[in-house]
Amino acid sequence: MTNTFGSKVKISIYGTSHAPEIGAIIEGLPKGIEINEEKLSEFMDRRRAKGNLATRRHEADKVIFESGVKDGETDGESIKLVIKNGDVRSKDYENVSKVPRPNHADFAAYMKYGDSFDFHGGGQFSGRLTAVWCACGFIFLEILGSKGIQVVSHVKRIGEISDISLDSLKPDEKLNKRLKSESFPVIIETKREKMAEAIVEKSKEQDSMGGEIECAVYGLPAGLGADFFGGLEALIAQSVFSVPAVKGLEFGKGFDFAKMCGSLANDGFTLDENGEIKTVTNNCGGILGGISSGMPLTLSCAFKPTPSISRPQKSVDLNTHEEVTLEIKGRHDPCIVPRACAVVESAVAMALVNADGFDI
């Protein structure tokens, strides 16, 4: 099924942006994994819309476990989790029922599904479904955390404004704790205000902004993953590219490798103070041959600007086959990137738990 991810632990998502509910079924988790609902609520809050940098659609995003969780822990059965949709305004989308919005899935979805496609809020292609990613991802992040594996992310770029990178050699525990507590995480805190100002200004111009999120995994042991189709890059890419609006992904130095020579790109091996084999640098982002090297796993993903903007745009009426000018209504994020950090962490965690060699 196209809405199912994972072979060891399967995650199947369902629902649409304006349906009564969205949710997921998780199969393959053992009994006894603790689900702290207070911590879950705090994690979900990182993705929720807040202030003038996000959509004015406000959902409670309370996760309801209909099966698979009892007395605060998994019971070994399939988990069904549900998130109710409440703050919907379907009438805002009537003018796009047969006029596809530029850079949305509308046109391609209509060509595939015809009139059965639910265009309200983008239907099953909506970023609203990322609330389910986070609800599932929380469980997988808790599994990783129980083994001393930490997943952290930050907003690396908004437009032309950049933050510095996470340490690719060792974790900064104080920094990582702060980043995981923030709804707009950045390393250099003065960058947050500049990024926010840029988003607000672009919103006033009836426009939107894209950006980049960097994610690092600390404490990952060597030997996880496999070759070719089972490689960590392949598995993580499948999960991360499932997140709406992600259009680019790189591991370690990524596309910068194209500008480097081997003598600079190669990560030489060394022995640390404990006699363990490490690399002097970590240009490969902690993955060699699709298998974890024991160094921090680092990746960055690029998000396109929110395609729903208030400016008039060119489109075509699918009924009349005439060119028209489209003005999009509704409530939309001028930039989705800050809200997507928890989503990226969730996507990475779901992939890692499904990696060959990972023992739940």
C-alpha positions in Angstrom: 0.0 0.0 0.0 1.3 3.5 -0.8 0.3 4.8 2.6 2.3 2.2 4.5 6.0 2.5 5.5 8.3 0.0 7.1 8.8 -3.7 6.8 9.8 -4.6 10.4 7.3 -2.1 12.1 4.6 -1.1 9.7 3.0 2.4 9.9 -0.2 2.9 7.8 -1.7 6.4 7.8 -5.2 7.4 6.7 -7.4 10.4 6.5 -7.6 13.8 4.7 -7.2 17.4 5.7 -10.9 18.0 6.2 -12.1 14.5 7.2 -13.5 14.0 10.7 -10.3 12.4 11.7 -6.8 11.4 10.6 -4.8 8.6 12.1 -2.5 5.6 11.8 -2.2 1.9 12.5 1.2 0.7 13.8 2.0 -3.0 13.6 4.9 -4.9 15.0 5.8 -3.1 18.2 6.4 -5.3 21.2 4.6 -5.1 24.6 6.0 -2.7 27.3 7.0 0.5 25.4 6.1 3.4 27.7 3.8 6.0 26.2 3.9 9.1 28.4 0.9 11.2 27.2 2.2 14.4 28.8 5.5 14.1 26.9 3.5 13.1 23.8 1.4 16.3 24.1 4.6 18.4 24.4 6.0 16.8 21.3 2.9 17.4 19.3 2.9 21.0 20.4 6.1 21.6 18.5 4.2 21.0 15.3 1.1 23.0 16.2 0.4 26.4 14.6 1.4 29.3 16.7 1.4 33.1 16.3 1.7 35.1 13.0 4.3 32.7 11.5 1.8 29.9 10.9 -1.7 29.2 9.6 -4.7 30.5 11.6 -6.1 27.0 11.5 -5.8 25.8 15.1 -6.3 22.1 16.0 -5.9 20.5 19.4 -4.0 17.6 18.0 -4.9 15.4 20.9 -3.8 11.8 20.2 -6.4 9.2 21.0 -5.2 5.5 21.3 -8.1 3.3 20.3 -6.1 0.1 20.6 -2.6 -1.2 21.3 -1.9 1.0 24.4 -3.1 0.1 27.9 -2.2 1.7 31.2 0.4 3.9 29.6 2.3 1.3 27.6 2.0 -0.8 24.4 0.2 -4.1 24.9 1.8 -5.9 22.0 -1.3 -5.6 19.7 -1.6 -3.3 16.7 -1.8 0.3 17.7 -4.6 2.5 16.3 -4.2 6.2 17.0 -6.6 8.9 16.0 -6.4 12.7 15.8 -9.7 14.6 15.3 -10.1 17.4 12.8 -12.1 20.3 14.2 -11.2 23.7 12.8 -12.0 23.2 9.1 -13.5 25.6 6.6 -14.2 23.6 3.5 -16.0 26.5 1.7 -12.7 28.2 1.3 -11.7 25.6 -1.3 -14.8 25.6 -3.5 -13.1 27.8 -6.1 -10.2 25.3 -6.6 -12.4 22.3 -7.1 -11.6 22.3 -10.9 -8.9 25.0 -10.9 -5.6 23.4 -9.7 -3.4 25.5 -7.4 0.1 26.0 -8.7 2.8 23.7 -7.1 0.1 21.8 -5.2 -0.8 18.1 -5.8 -4.2 19.2 -7.2 -3.6 18.7 -10.9 -1.6 15.5 -10.6 -4.1 14.1 -8.1 -7.1 15.0 -10.4 -5.4 13.3 -13.3 -4.9 10.1 -11.3 -8.1 10.0 -9.2 -10.5 12.2 -11.1 -13.6 13.4 -9.3 -13.0 11.1 -6.4 -10.1 13.3 -5.2 -11.0 15.3 -2.1 -9.5 18.7 -2.9 -10.6 20.3 0.4 -7.4 21.5 2.1 -5.4 19.3 -0.3 -7.0 16.1 0.8 -4.7 13.2 1.5 -1.7 15.3 0.3 -2.1 18.0 2.9 0.5 18.9 5.5 -2.2 18.3 8.0 -1.3 14.6 7.8 2.1 15.4 9.4 0.4 15.5 12.7 0.1 11.7 12.3 3.8 11.5 11.5 4.5 13.2 14.8 2.1 11.0 16.8 3.8 7.9 15.4 7.3 9.4 15.5 7.0 10.1 19.2 6.8 6.4 19.9 9.8 5.6 17.7 11.8 8.5 19.2 11.1 7.0 22.7 12.4 3.6 21.5 15.6 5.2 20.2 15.9 7.3 23.4 15.7 4.1 25.6 18.8 2.9 23.8 20.7 6.2 24.2 20.1 7.4 20.7 19.1 11.1 20.4 17.5 12.7 17.3 17.7 16.5 17.2 17.0 19.1 14.5 17.0 22.9 13.9 16.0 25.4 11.2 19.2 25.7 9.2 17.9 28.2 6.7 15.0 30.4 5.9 15.4 32.0 2.5 18.9 33.6 2.5 19.2 33.6 6.3 21.3 30.7 7.6 22.1 29.2 11.0 25.3 27.3 11.7 25.4 23.5 11.6 25.1 21.0 14.3 28.3 19.3 15.6 28.9 16.3 13.3 31.5 14.7 15.6 29.9 14.8 19.1 26.6 15.9 20.8 26.3 19.2 22.6 23.9 18.0 25.3 22.9 21.5 26.6 22.2 22.7 23.1 20.3 19.6 22.0 18.0 19.9 25.1 17.2 23.5 24.2 16.5 22.8 20.6 14.1 20.0 21.4 12.1 22.3 23.7 11.6 25.1 21.1 9.0 25.5 18.4 11.4 27.6 16.3 14.8 25.9 17.1 18.0 27.6 15.9 21.5 27.3 17.2 22.4 31.0 17.0 19.4 32.5 18.8 19.6 35.9 17.1 19.0 34.2 13.8 15.5 33.3 14.9 14.3 36.9 15.0 15.8 37.7 11.6 14.2 34.6 10.1 10.8 35.5 11.7 11.0 39.0 10.4 11.7 37.8 6.9 8.7 35.4 7.1 6.4 38.2 8.3 7.6 40.6 5.6 7.1 38.1 2.9 3.6 37.3 4.2 2.8 41.0 4.0 3.7 40.8 0.3 1.2 38.0 -0.1 4.0 35.5 -0.6 5.7 32.6 1.2 9.2 31.3 2.0 11.0 28.0 1.9 13.9 26.8 4.0 16.1 24.0 5.2 16.1 21.7 8.3 19.2 20.0 9.5 18.9 16.8 11.6 21.5 14.8 13.5 21.3 11.4 15.3 23.7 11.0 18.2 24.5 7.6 19.8 23.7 5.5 16.8 25.9 2.3 16.9 27.9 1.1 14.0 26.5 -1.7 11.8 22.9 -0.6 11.3 21.5 -0.7 7.8 22.4 -2.8 4.7 23.7 -2.5 1.2 21.8 -1.1 -1.8 18.0 -1.0 -1.3 18.4 -1.7 2.4 20.8 1.2 3.0 20.1 3.8 5.6 20.1 6.6 3.1 17.6 4.8 1.0 15.3 4.0 4.0 15.6 7.5 5.5 15.0 9.1 2.1 11.8 7.1 1.6 10.5 8.3 4.9 11.6 11.9 4.7 10.5 12.4 1.1 7.1 11.3 2.2 6.8 14.5 4.1 4.8 17.0 2.0 6.9 19.9 0.6 10.3 18.2 1.0 12.1 18.6 -2.3 15.7 18.0 -1.5 17.8 15.8 0.8 21.5 15.4 1.5 23.6 13.3 4.0 26.8 14.7 5.4 28.3 17.2 3.0 25.8 16.1 0.4 25.9 18.2 -2.7 29.1 19.9 -1.6 30.9 16.6 -2.5 30.5 17.6 -6.1 33.0 20.5 -5.4 35.5 18.5 -3.4 38.5 16.3 -4.2 39.0 12.9 -2.5 41.8 14.1 -0.3 39.5 16.6 1.3 36.3 14.6 1.2 37.6 11.4 2.8 37.1 10.8 6.5 40.3 9.4 7.9 40.1 6.8 10.7 41.6 7.3 14.2 41.5 5.9 17.7 39.8 8.0 20.4 40.8 8.3 24.0 39.0 5.0 24.8 40.6 3.1 21.9 37.5 3.1 19.8 37.7 3.6 16.0 36.3 6.9 14.9 36.7 9.2 12.0 38.7 12.5 12.1 36.0 14.2 10.1 32.4 13.2 9.3 31.8 14.4 5.8 29.9 11.2 5.0 27.3 12.0 7.7 27.8 8.8 9.7 26.8 6.4 6.8 29.3 4.3 4.8 27.9 1.9 2.2 24.4 2.3 3.5 25.5 1.2 7.0 26.0 3.4 10.1 29.6 4.0 10.9 29.2 4.9 14.6 29.6 8.6 14.0 26.7 11.0 14.3 24.3 10.6 11.4 23.7 14.0 9.8 21.3 15.1 7.1 19.6 18.2 5.7 16.3 18.5 3.8 15.0 21.4 1.8 11.3 22.5 1.9 9.7 24.4 -0.9 7.8 27.6 -0.1 4.2 27.2 0.8 2.4 27.1 -2.6 -0.8 28.6 -1.3 -0.2 32.3 -1.5 -2.6 35.2 -1.8 -1.2 36.7 -5.0 -3.2 36.0 -8.2 -1.7 33.1 -10.1 -2.2 31.5 -13.5 -4.1 28.3 -13.8 -6.5 26.4 -16.1 -10.1 25.5 -15.5 -10.3 21.8 -15.9 -14.0 21.9 -16.9 -13.8 24.6 -19.6 -10.1 24.0 -20.5 -9.6 27.8 -20.4 -6.7 29.8 -18.8 -7.9 31.6 -15.7 -6.5 33.7 -12.9 -6.7 32.0 -9.5 -6.9 33.7 -6.1 -6.4 31.2 -3.3 -8.5 31.6 -0.1 -8.2 29.8 3.2 -5.6 29.8 6.0 -2.0 28.9 5.2 1.5 29.0 6.7 3.7 31.7 5.2 6.5 29.3 6.0 6.1 25.7 7.2 9.7 25.0 8.1 9.7 25.8 11.8 6.8 23.5 12.4 8.4 20.7 10.4 11.4 20.0 12.7 9.4 17.6 14.8 8.1 16.0 11.6 11.6 15.4 10.2 12.7 13.9 13.5 9.7 11.6 13.4 10.4 10.5 9.8 14.1 9.8 10.6 13.1 7.8 13.8 10.6 5.7 11.9 13.3 4.8 9.4 16.0 4.0 12.0 13.8 1.6 14.0 13.0 -0.2 10.7 16.7 -0.5 9.8 18.3 -3.8 9.4 20.1 -4.7 12.6 18.1 -2.5 14.9 16.8 -4.6 17.8 13.6 -3.2 19.4 
